[in-house]
Amino acid sequence: MYVTVNAAMSADGKLSSRRREQVRISGPEDFARVDRLRAASDAVLVGVGTVLADDPSLTVKNPDLVAAREERGDSPHPARVVADSRARTPLDARVLDGSAGTYVLVSDAAPPDRREALEDAGARAIVAGETRVSLPEALDVLDGEGIERLMAEGGGEVIASLFGAGLVDELSVFVGSLVIGGRDAPTLVDGAGFTGDFPSLALEGVERLDNGVCLTWNAEDS
Ligand SMILES: NC(=O)c1ccc[n+]([C@@H]2O[C@H](COP(=O)([O-])OP(=O)(O)OC[C@H]3O[C@@H](n4cnc5c(N)ncnc54)[C@H](OP(=O)(O)O)[C@@H]3O)[C@@H](O)[C@H]2O)c1
């Protein structure tokens, strides 16, 4: 499986404000780039923190891109994948609106009734990990389901776990021209942070978009 992490951050590296409310960081050119990336993916992954904060649908917005997927025999939209150890995804979340397939990655600690409610709402539950979702195990299962290109759209906790497990192949970041600030505001890579063996990257692309810049890196084997 090839994993691309994509996010938009402020000039000071924040994904949103300390209130964890969505901030409009990018503009139409970057939205179009993200839409193309989604359309080229088999599945899109987010953490439950992003579902609770932003309630994204994670679908492809441009009808031409949807039509092109259908012409090549793919589903209209990539599958949605939520890392949700305790099955906290609200049953009225947009990721459960039926417009695309949805996987919920849960741990053994997820209350069975919550997990069943998510399955009744149309999601497929994948159990991986004891108290927190094991992303390496869950991504193996998704790989077996035919998901070859996974786009991870955040947030900072899930991105940190992907880097920690050495699962990132490519990183694309739109850097917008605003400062959000705040020591408690989510950053691109949160988690506990690294103190050595820092994941290292090779810069591949620099593109000016909207009032900002899109940077693309490939992961280097450490
Ligand atoms: N600018 C952007 O591009 C962008 C993109 C996405 C999000 N955001 C912003 O980021 C914020 C949300 O970020 P976040 O860091 O709180 O949320 P997140 O990374 O989306 O979700 C974090 C949650 O995912 C669950 N999770 C399950 N397995 C995990 C694993 N192996 N590793 C890490 N987490 C795992 C954890 O909850 P459980 O243990 O309960 O499962 C964890 O608290 C919001 O403010 C949103 O607006 C911005």
The ligand as a Gaussian input file, in Angstrom:
#p B3LYP/6-31G(d) Opt

LIG

0 1
 N       -5.698000      21.609000       8.152000
 C       -5.890000      20.348000       7.856000
 O       -5.473000      19.873000       6.780000
 C       -6.585000      19.449000       8.842000
 C       -6.824000      18.117000       8.507000
 C       -7.431000      17.302000       9.452000
 C       -7.770000      17.809000      10.692000
 N       -7.533000      19.098000      10.980000
 C       -7.828000      19.637000      12.314000
 O       -7.178000      18.813000      13.263000
 C       -7.965000      18.754000      14.455000
 C       -8.200000      17.299000      14.820000
 O       -6.945000      16.699000      14.955000
 P       -6.664000      15.597000      16.051000
 O       -5.204000      15.395000      16.089000
 O       -7.409000      15.938000      17.289000
 O       -7.448000      14.437000      15.436000
 P       -7.160000      13.137000      14.554000
 O       -5.744000      12.820000      14.343000
 O       -8.080000      13.270000      13.398000
 O       -7.811000      12.095000      15.537000
 C       -7.155000      11.741000      16.720000
 C       -7.880000      10.597000      17.366000
 O       -7.842000       9.457000      16.523000
 C       -7.961000       8.324000      17.326000
 N       -6.996000       7.294000      16.948000
 C       -7.289000       5.987000      16.794000
 N       -6.209000       5.293000      16.534000
 C       -5.175000       6.164000      16.518000
 C       -3.806000       5.998000      16.316000
 N       -3.257000       4.809000      16.077000
 N       -3.013000       7.088000      16.391000
 C       -3.544000       8.302000      16.620000
 N       -4.855000       8.517000      16.846000
 C       -5.676000       7.441000      16.786000
 C       -7.678000       8.762000      18.768000
 O       -8.901000       8.737000      19.505000
 P       -9.363000       7.327000      20.117000
 O       -8.213000       6.802000      20.918000
 O      -10.576000       7.636000      20.896000
 O       -9.657000       6.486000      18.941000
 C       -7.207000      10.177000      18.632000
 O       -7.574000      11.006000      19.716000
 C       -9.232000      19.507000      14.187000
 O       -9.118000      20.782000      14.763000
 C       -9.274000      19.615000      12.670000
 O       -9.916000      20.802000      12.242000
 C       -6.962000      19.931000      10.075000

